[in-house]
Amino acid sequence: MLQAVRCGWLQRAGVELALLRLERIDPLISGNKWYKLAPHLAEARRLAAPGVISLGGAHSNHLHALAAAGTRFGVATVGLLRGHELDTPTVRDLRAFGMQLHWLGYAGYRARHQADFWTPWLARYPGYLPVAEGGMSLPAARSCANLVGMIEEGLAALGWPDYQQLWVAAGSGTTLAGLVMGEGGRHPVVGTLAVPADHGVAATVERLLAEAGASPGSGYQLRDASRGGFARLDATLARFILDFERETGVPLEPLYTGKLLLALQEALQGGEIARGSRIVAVHSGGLQGRRALDARLRELAGLF
Ligand SMILES: Cc1ncc(COP(=O)(O)O)c(C=O)c1O
């Protein structure tokens, strides 16, 4: 699962990189999604809930994994979607997986943080387990903490005695908080923000760490990797992704993993990481979301 990757910019910086290739754990329930969903699915089973209800956008990796898990494990799923009805590859899959969809508009979706948001939905779907956007919860973060053990197990096969930093993309901050818990201060965790810095990731990470009884504000740092906004693409990012894929054979998507590794490249070029360092980065999946962006990536990279 932990794999060393080689490419020109890493070599020039004298830094080694290993990817925790979570995108390969399952063709559908892949990346960090499995780790975040597993405790929710276990809770639904414990409560004998008739289904699970959650939220996301028209390209949501979280809803995609939840819908796939629903079909696989025989759990009914409901997806509340941001905005107005769109036909995307993700939405087509959600329907094919049997997820019941409701489009909330933009204002309706913004209401998701209000205390009574779930009341009408739970009246409509009695007994369903509500799961926050991105699967965010303390049990989800704790589940992601186990990834650190997976990294440790993979080090020997690489011949690495240790690593100096752990990098991961952050959307809600759940996975990052889990890794900080799992590391317990042994290695600094760098969270590259896929969303602008004012989107509350720092507050979520701090809240989850406090709930877990971990020391707040320590063991991690956040870097804005959003490049102007969530899902904002540009030519530099597009060329970086396509070059990285060609050189390493590892597929990326532009919202999380592409921006994560581009932020790492920028840190190396800025001399922020010492030569001889060994870095682990989490490949958190999300490749299903790339389908709708493939043509745009090629166009931005000047390939047609
Ligand atoms: C592919 C991918 N990577 C990383 C993340 C970020 O995870 P988290 O929300 O736990 O910060 C997400 C979505 O949430 C994602 O879909």
The ligand as a Gaussian input file, in Angstrom:
#p B3LYP/6-31G(d) Opt

LIG

0 1
 C      -10.255000      12.449000      -2.729000
 C      -10.379000      13.163000      -1.447000
 N       -9.281000      13.435000      -0.742000
 C       -9.323000      14.084000       0.420000
 C      -10.517000      14.514000       0.952000
 C      -10.512000      15.257000       2.229000
 O      -10.921000      14.493000       3.300000
 P      -11.468000      15.171000       4.611000
 O      -12.850000      15.636000       4.326000
 O      -11.442000      14.093000       5.613000
 O      -10.582000      16.323000       4.933000
 C      -11.711000      14.242000       0.248000
 C      -13.045000      14.633000       0.680000
 O      -13.503000      14.906000       1.635000
 C      -11.633000      13.556000      -0.973000
 O      -12.747000      13.272000      -1.678000

